[in-house]
């Protein structure tokens, strides 16, 4: 990744409710205050994501059964 790209995008984690996959999404800072459409790479479901809410949520990985 170039140094130019590092300052223009942020990685957000989005949960697909259809197939239960966690998606890592690169979002330009210019779109951080909008609702963006994300296509799940696993099931092709389209998700409408409010980036303000998604960027404020801490990412907590799923817990493995013990």
Secondary structure as UniProt FT lines:
FT   HELIX           3..6
FT   TURN            7..8
FT   STRAND          9..15
FT   TURN            17..19
FT   STRAND          22..28
FT   HELIX           29..31
FT   TURN            32..33
FT   STRAND          35..39
FT   TURN            41..43
FT   STRAND          46..50
FT   HELIX           51..56
//
